[in-house]
Amino acid sequence: MLVTFKTKAHADITMFGNIAVELLKLAGMTGSVPTAILADRAAFGDSAPAASEAKQVSDPHDEAAGPVSLRNRAKPVLELLRAAVADHTDVLVAAKR
């Protein structure tokens, strides 16, 4: 499953579902998809992935490249959240099949 983060303030970000769910849970959400991050709640931006800086997650489509840290995978979503906060817009999180 793929999950897409959407907001009017930034280009869409699509990632593997297991990574997206883990990021949502680290942000204090349930991890359920679909969901929404309301503009007044999106300010968690910088704190969530820092707690898992050392965590490694393998990309099932590129085993030769080695593990990619959750922190690196979170960077595009953090940029999207910062843009949403600056523009006071909500973020929609939906599964893409």
C-alpha positions as CSV (number, residue, x, y, z in Angstrom):
1,M,0.0,0.0,0.0
2,L,1.1,3.5,-0.7
3,V,0.1,6.6,1.3
4,T,-0.2,10.1,0.0
5,F,0.1,13.3,2.1
6,K,-1.8,16.2,0.5
7,T,-2.1,19.9,1.2
8,K,-2.8,23.0,-0.8
9,A,0.5,24.5,0.3
10,H,2.9,21.8,-1.0
11,A,3.3,19.1,-3.6
12,D,1.9,15.7,-2.7
13,I,4.2,13.3,-0.9
14,T,3.7,9.5,-1.5
15,M,5.5,6.8,0.5
16,F,5.1,3.2,1.6
17,G,2.2,2.6,3.9
18,N,4.2,1.1,6.8
19,I,6.5,4.1,6.9
20,A,3.7,6.6,6.8
21,V,1.8,4.8,9.5
22,E,4.9,4.7,11.7
23,L,5.4,8.5,11.2
24,L,1.8,9.1,12.1
25,K,2.2,7.1,15.3
26,L,5.4,8.9,16.2
27,A,3.4,12.1,15.8
28,G,1.0,10.9,18.5
29,M,-1.8,9.9,16.1
30,T,-3.4,6.5,15.8
31,G,-1.8,5.6,12.5
32,S,-5.1,5.0,10.8
33,V,-5.3,5.9,7.1
34,P,-7.2,7.8,5.8
35,T,-6.9,10.6,8.3
36,A,-6.3,14.4,8.4
37,I,-3.9,16.6,10.2
38,L,-5.7,19.8,11.0
39,A,-3.8,23.0,10.5
40,D,-3.8,23.8,14.2
41,R,-2.4,20.4,15.0
42,A,0.3,20.2,12.3
43,A,2.9,22.0,14.4
44,F,4.4,18.7,15.7
45,G,6.6,18.9,12.6
46,D,10.2,18.8,14.1
47,S,9.8,16.7,17.2
48,A,8.4,13.3,15.9
49,P,11.2,11.9,13.7
50,A,14.0,13.1,16.0
51,A,12.9,10.5,18.5
52,S,13.6,7.7,16.0
53,E,16.8,9.2,14.4
54,A,18.7,5.9,14.7
55,K,15.9,3.7,13.5
56,Q,16.5,2.0,10.2
57,V,13.9,0.8,7.7
58,S,14.6,-1.3,4.6
59,D,13.1,-0.4,1.3
60,P,11.7,-3.6,-0.2
61,H,12.3,-2.3,-3.7
62,D,16.0,-1.6,-3.3
63,E,17.8,-4.1,-1.1
64,A,21.3,-3.2,-2.5
65,A,21.1,0.4,-1.3
66,G,20.9,-0.6,2.3
67,P,18.6,0.7,5.0
68,V,17.3,4.2,5.0
69,S,16.8,6.0,8.3
70,L,13.3,6.9,9.3
71,R,14.6,10.4,9.8
72,N,15.6,10.7,6.2
73,R,12.2,9.3,5.0
74,A,10.4,11.8,7.2
75,K,12.1,14.9,5.7
76,P,9.7,15.4,2.8
77,V,6.7,15.0,5.1
78,L,8.2,17.5,7.5
79,E,8.6,20.0,4.7
80,L,5.0,19.5,3.7
81,L,3.9,20.0,7.3
82,R,5.9,23.2,7.6
83,A,4.3,24.5,4.4
84,A,0.9,23.6,5.7
85,V,1.5,25.3,9.0
86,A,2.8,28.4,7.3
87,D,-0.2,28.5,5.0
88,H,-2.7,27.5,7.7
89,T,-4.0,24.6,5.6
90,D,-5.0,21.0,6.6
91,V,-3.1,17.9,5.5
92,L,-5.1,14.9,4.1
93,V,-3.5,11.5,4.4
94,A,-5.0,8.8,2.1
95,A,-4.2,5.3,0.8
96,K,-3.3,5.1,-2.8
97,R,-4.0,1.7,-4.4
